[in-house]
Amino acid sequence: MASLTLGGVLRAQTPVSWGPPEWAYNTTPTPRAPGAKPEPEPDHAQLLTVPGSSQKFTIEQIETGADWFPEDHPTMPEIVAKGRPGPPAVRACAFCHMPNGKGRPSNGSVRGLPVEYFMQQIEDFKNGLRKPADPKKNNVNQMIAFAKTLTPEDTRIAAEYYASMPWTNWIRVVETDRVPKTRVEGFIHYRLEGNETEPMGMRIIEVPEDNYQTEPMRNPRSGFIAYAPPGSIKRGEELVNNGGNGKTIACGICHGADLLGVANIPGIAGRSPTFLARQMYDMQAGTRNGPGVALMKKVLEKLTNDDYVAILAYVSSRVPPSGR
């Protein structure tokens, strides 16, 4: 059987009574407006830089992986910095997840994840236990392909590298009735030029602090703003800390009172609400499985889109003690 989501897209029916939240998956790129000016062609010979960096790279070097701030992280191991040539090739971990491991809303933040948790996720990708609820989220399918070629040694080296850096926040949660108009490209919302806004609605819209620094510059010090409906953080606090009178189970039972993780359970405080929403829905829909997910099923089974928005507005607003 199949069902229509709110966006009108036909999807395979899942145990969830509502479809994957498009605001989190962002699998439908926004076409350019009629008459819009094309993006200027970059000067491929020009050396570019970003604020605060002494490094200079061409646009091609940036597009294949540039380390703007080598002082911000330990020396990257080969699998993180360069990947492995094929066939089959494995892309450098740092290209998508950044040298500092913070990633972007389109993929995962791996910085500060427990080593054994990190390694288990690679095994889950490899063994078909972790897939996207929306099959158009094709960068997850790329991760599955990479996982199948990673050796246990590769995985542990990458896991230990990213685990060595504690999570620091780079997301601001802003409650608002109206949100800047955006376009979707590469699974990320980007603000349109000008000051046009639209109703916030019941969603979270996560956008770069600076479009240009995020893409094409891939600046790992340039963070994100997560816009959420007014009152979301307060409602989320009740759901996260007290379970919302039986609607769910308090997150701190597993993730710790500060939501920074316990033992091999990952921290969630201050991380991308867009990414976290996808993981929650994938678990709720049954496309993400593996050790630990069975516990999450009970947490998620009654949650709706509105609950996701509230929970993630609160969770992502929590700033770890190490600050930014």
N, C-alpha and C positions, 0 to 999 in steps of 0.2 A: 504494500500500500504506500501511498505518498500523500503529502499534505502541503497546503500552501502556507508559507510564512506570511508575516505582516508585510514583508517586502514583495510578496507575490511570486517568490521563487519556489519552484517545485523541488522538494527535498524528500529523501527517504524518511519515513515516519520513525520517530524515536520514542523512548519512554517518556520524554518531556512533552508537556502539553503546549509548549510554545517553541517557536523556531529559534535557531542560533541568532543572537543579537548582532545585527549588522554593524552597529556602532563599535563592536569589539573585533569582529572578524575583518571588516573593511575589504571584502573580496570583490567589490564592484568599483573599478576605477571611475573617476568622474571625467567625462569627456570635456574637452576644452570648449568654452562658450563660443558660439558663432561670432566671428570677427575678432576674437582675442588675438593679441600679438603673440607670435611664436617665441619660444624661449630663445635668447641669444646664443649663438654658437660660441662655445668657449675657445679661447686661444690655447691651442694644445701645447705650445712651446712655453707659455708663461709659467713662471714659478709662483705658487700661491702660498699663503700662510693664514693662520687664524690668530686671534688675539691671545697674547701670552705665550705663544710658541716661538721657538727659535728655528723650527724646522721649515723647510720649503719643499713643496712637491708640485708636479704637474697634475693636471686633471686626470690623466691616465693612471698615475701613481696613486692618487686618492681613490679612484674607482676600483683599484685592485688591492687596496689596503695600505693606509698611511698611519704611522704612529706619531701623532702630533706631540705627545707629552710622554716620552719614555721615562721621565722622572716620576710619573704618577703611579708606576706599577713595577713589580719585580721584572727581571729579565725574562722575556717570553721564551718558553721552549719552542722548538722547531714546529711541532704540530699546531701550536697556537698561532705562531707568527707567520708560518708559510704553508701549513697544511702538508699534504703529501702528493707528489705527482702520480699520475695514473699510468695505465688504466687499472682500476677505476681511481680517479683522482679524489682527494678529500680537500675541500676548501679550508683555508686557514680559519680556525675558530674566531680569531680576532676580527675577521672581516665583517661578520654579522654581529657578533656579541661584543665587539670593541676590545681593544687591548686591556681596558679596565674592567671588562665583564659586565658593564651596565646595560648593554644591548639597546634596543629601541622598542617602541610599542609593537612593532611588526614581528618581533621575535622575543626570546627569553633573556631575562637578566640572570646571569650565571655567577656573578660575583658573590662571594660569601656563602655559596651553597655547600652543605656538608659533602665531604668526598664520597662517602658511600651512597648518599642520595643521588648525587650527580652520576655516578657510575651505574646505578640502577636505572636511571632514565635512559641512558644510552642502550642498556639491555632491553628496556621496554620498547624503544623505537625499533631496535634490531629484530625483535621477536613479534612484531605486529600488535603490541599491546597499547601503543600510543599513537593515535591517528586523529586528524581534525574532524570535528562534527560537520564542518563545511568543507567538502573535498576541494573547493576552489582555493583553499588556503595552501597553495602549492609549495610555499617555502618549508612547510612542515614535511611535505613529501620529500623535499630535497634533504632535510635532516635525517629522515628515515634511511635514504640511500647512503648518506655519509656514515651513519651509525653502523650499517652492515659491513663496512670495510675497515672500521677502526679496530685496532688490536686492543686487548686489555691494557697493554703498556701505554699506548697512545692515550687511552681514556683516563687512566690513573694520573698520568703526567698533567693532562689538561685539568682534571678535577683538582689536583693538589695546587696547581697554579692559581686557579680562580678562588679556591677556598682560602688561600692565604691572605686575601684582601677582604676585610669586613665591609659589609654593605654601608654605603652612605647615600643619603637621599638626593635625588635631583628632579623631583616632581613636586609642583605646587598644585594643591587642590583649591579651586576657586568656585564658590557657589554663586550662581547667577540665573536670572530669569531668561536672559538672552545670550547667545553664544555667537562668536564671529562666524561668518559663513566660511566654509571650507571646501576643499577638493580632496579626493582620495587618490593617492598614488603610492604604489609599493606598499600597500596595506597600512598607510599612515595618513591621518588627516593633516592637511596643510592649510593655514589661513590664506584666504584670498586677499589680494591687494585691496586697499581701501578700508572703510570702516563699517561695511554692511554687516548686519547681524540677523539672526533668525531665532525663533523660540527655542529654548533649551530642550523642552520635552523631557521625557523620562529616559535619559541616557547619560553617558559620560562621553565627552569629546576631548580626546587627548591630542594636543598640538605642540609643535616645537616652540620653545621660547623665541627662536629665530629660525625661520624657514631655511635661509641660506646656510647657516652654520650646521644645520642637520643634514641638508642635501642641497648641493653636492659636496659640501666640505667635510661632512662626517666628523664633526668636532665633538669629542667625547666629554668636553666640559660644558657643552651647551645642552641644557636640560629641557623639560617639558612642563606644560600646564595642563591639568586635567580639570575641565569645566564640568560642574555637576549641578543638579537642581537645588534651589534653596531648601535647607532643612535636611539634606541628605546625610551630612556627617552626624548630626544628632540622632537621626533614626538609625543609622548604621551602628552607632555606638551601642545602642540598646540590643540590636541583633548580635553584634560581635561579642559583647561582654556578658550578656544575659540570655541570649538565645531567643529573645523576642517572645516570651511567654509560650514556649514550646514550638515556635515556628522552625527553629533550628537548634544547633548545639553551640555553646560558646566556643569561639575559635581558640581562646587561650588554653583550653584543656590540652590541646596537642601542640599548638604553635608557641605556647608560653604566654605569660601574662603581658609581656611587652611585644608580643607577636614577632620576636626576633629569632624564633626557632628553638628547638630543644633536641639535643643529640643529633639524630639523623633526620629530623623533621625540619624542613626549610623555614626560614624566616619569610614573612610576607609584608611586614611593615614598610611603608614608603616605596613599594615597588609598583610597577605599571598597572593601573587598573584595567587597561585594555587587555594586557597579557593575562592577568589573573582571571578576568571574566571568561576568556576562552578556555582556560584550564578547568574552571568550575563547570562550564557548560559541557565541555568534552566528557568530563567525569559523569555529570548528570545524565547525559545522553547515551553513555555507554561506549563511547569510542576511545576513551582513555581509561586503561585498566592497569593492573600491576599491583605490587605490594603497597599497602597504605591506602589505595583508592577505595577499598571496601569500607574503610572507616569514614571516608568522605561522602560516600553514597547516602548515609543516614543524615549527614549535615545538610546535604543539598536537595533531598528528595521533595521538599515542600516549597522550595524557593522559586520566585518568579523574577522576571526582568526588573521589577521595581525593587525587589529585595537585593538583587545583584548591585544595582546602582547605589543603594544606601550602604551596603556592606563595604563596597570597594571605595566609595568616597571616604569612608572613615579609615579603612585600612591604609589606603595610599596617603592619607593626610598625616599618618604617624611618622614622625621624624626620629630615626635612631639616635641614641645618645651621642654618637660620633658626629651628628649633624650632617651638614652638606660637604 
